[in-house]
Amino acid sequence: MTTVADSSGRRRFWNAFGPGLLWAATAIGISHLVQSTRAGALAGFGLSGVVLLALVLKYPFFEYGPRYAAATGESLVEGYRRIGTWALWAYLAITLLTAGVIQSAIVMFTAYLVGFTFGLDWSLPVLAALVMAPGVLLLWRSRFEGLDLTIKAVLLVLTISTLVAAAVSLPRAEFSTFALWPAGLIGTAVPFAFLLALVGWMPSAIDVSVWSSLWTLAKNDASGVPCTVEIARQDFLVGYVGTAVLAFAFVVLGAGVMFGSGETFADAGPAFSTQLVDLYSGTLGVWTRPLVLVAVVTTMFSTMLTVLDGGPRALERSVFVLRAGVDSGVALRPGGTVYWWSLAVLVLLTLVVMILFIGNLTTMVDFATIVSFLTGPLLGYLNLRAVTSDDMPAEHRPGPAMRALSWVGIVLLGGTGLFYLLSLLS
């Protein structure tokens, strides 16, 4: 029997539902389409344990974003500033070093796939402008509400197409390759550099947790009803579990169609993805080609949409907090001048990179991903500091198990980064 309390609880959840999906749309991008699929292509299911370990270790750092926002009514930007000005400046420096390059890579990837899908023999800058235009127009006309609704629709299509594609290829997968740890594969079938990239970007870079906290606040403003901490955590958990399921779905795609194919896989992500489409349709039948094309295009388009909003939103909040402080009593109205200037600069920077530096984009992306990978433990530590500080209500601070998992993640990710740096010097 459904009680009034049950009905009210479900209504509150659906009113708050959405920020977790925005986070998921950001995460389900290159890390899934390229890294997860390549993991399956290189090792079958031999890297499944690595993917699972990364998902488990990073969970607390991402969950702390919506938890902090729902408990305090502030974003992690304010949380960093309360730790110290240095913490916010560190986050802002990381964002400025990586945002433009990462957005350029995502837009280039999306533009390439759109051109491939529709047979458009246009230059990448023109295709990039074509794919960014709907996103910018959506944000201009509908703001957060339009983004929230669009991402729900796109993720629905993405999820269905990806799961169906994985199910079709599953009978061809070699399950005997499954391993919790690929000890015999590292350095042979699986390059160590790829293992670091897989861990570093599965499911996403930790700085995206700031965007998640900002989207939680934006959803509160849009719905007019601030969500509780429990509902914010439930919303995020839905997105995180969905992200994890799709990560393994892309592993299945690689394992079922590409593993053992004898193909030499392209290093460039866009070319690798088109190889996946061609191998898939060539192996399982031409009828599967539209299915995989829908999966790969919606994967990158959803990521591009959220990146267009998340980066400028975080920059706007950071500039505001650095100027006004955290106890000024002045409230920020998101979507102001700084937001639109940040969005315009990022769009123009993307087009400039497409025109002038396309040949060096791989090097630039490597730099940005290494910065995100090496600074991940620092941001994870700052997130932990924020949710265990005196500004966080005691009843909403993480328990002993979450704190312990956080420290394990910080130590392991930090140790992996240190090992990587030492390997560069040797």
Buried (B, 14 or more C-beta within 10 A) or exposed (E): EEEEEEEEBEEBBEBBBBBBBBBBBBBBBBBBBBBBBBBBBBBBBBBBBBBBBBBEBBBBBBBBBBBBBBBBEBBBBBBBBBBEEEBBBBBBEBBEBBBBBBBBBBBBBBBBBBBBBEEEEBBBBEBBBBBBEEBBEBBEEEBBBBBBEBBBEBBEBBBBBBBBBBEBBBEBBEEEBBBEEBEEBBEEBBEEEBBBBBBBBBBBBBBBBBBBBBBBBBBBEBBEEBBBBBBBBBBBBBBBEBBBEBBBBBBBBBBBBBBEBEEEBEEBBBEBBBBBBBBBBEBBEEEBBEBBBBBBBBBBBBBBBBBBBBBBBBBBBBBBBBEEEBEEEEEBEBBEEBBBBBBEBBBEBBBEBBEEEBEEBEEBBEBBBBBBBBBBBBBBBBBBBBBBBEBBEEEBBBEEEBBEBBBEBBEBBBEBBEEBEEEEEE
